[in-house]
Amino acid sequence: MPALPAPDYPAEVRARLEADAKEVIARYPGARSALLPLLHLVQAEEGHVTRTGIRFCAELLDLTTAEVTAVSTFYSMYRRKPSGDYQVGVCTNTLCAVMGGDEIFEELKEHLGVDNGGTTEDGTVTLEHIECNAACDFAPVVMVNWEFFDNQTPESAVALVDDLRAGRTVRPTRGAPLCTFKETARMLAGFPDERPDAVAATGGAGPASLIGLRLAKGEAAPARGADGAGHIVAPRTTTDGPTDEAGPTAEEGE
């Protein structure tokens, strides 16, 4: 059955959001082109895209709620239900999975007591697996509110979420200092990060590991850490069971 009309925002919230929304809409030659940033704007208000937020976007852009809903459910960056202050995403795509992403994800599910898309009871962390974020040379990668945490292990990922839940300062491998999901959503709506240290914070992930290339060429993968621990590579398998054969190198193939 169709849902009843969504309630409106309180008057003071509506006035504040309208002022921000008009600033966003003015950036585009056609008003409906502002839909994506407006969805981030309403997500910044309540932490996910609510029916009220959908109604707000539809009214300002002269769209139907069905049109707005279709867009908000198409893109994975828009949440559909209340979630945590920190969205912890573990890349489980190809190289990250091979390099340990799957094991990291399973470890975090068990440690946090949630499944994919689940939120911890304290409302701090929402865990999900994510698709490739174009950081394969630093695999396996974990992202928190879309900031990079490169070259992770199950142990470092557990320490990361524990720090988040305890309110300790957490610094991404590179990029701006970490902020909450709502603050991230407002920046994605097109508003500047006004924190005094945000622009100065850059950092770097270090040299590309190229581990995946080395493995594909049959070379031995370097160990992680000073003691050589923490390096995870899923064994190659055949119909006869596991094997250490990595296949021919480029030279052998010629």
Buried (B, 14 or more C-beta within 10 A) or exposed (E): EEEEEBEEBEEEBBEEBBEBBEBBBEEEEEBBEBBBBBBBBBBBBBBBBBBBBBBBBBBBBEBEBEBBBEBBEEEEBBBEEEBBBBBBBBBBBBBBBBBBBBBBBEBBBEBBEBEEEBBBEEBBBBBBBBEBBEBBBBBBBBBBBBBBBBBBBBEBBBBBBBBBBEEEEBBBBBBBBBBBBBBBBBBBBBBEBEEEEBEEBEEEBEEEBBBBEBBBBBEEBEEBEEEEEBBBEEEEEEEEEEEEEBEEEEEEEE
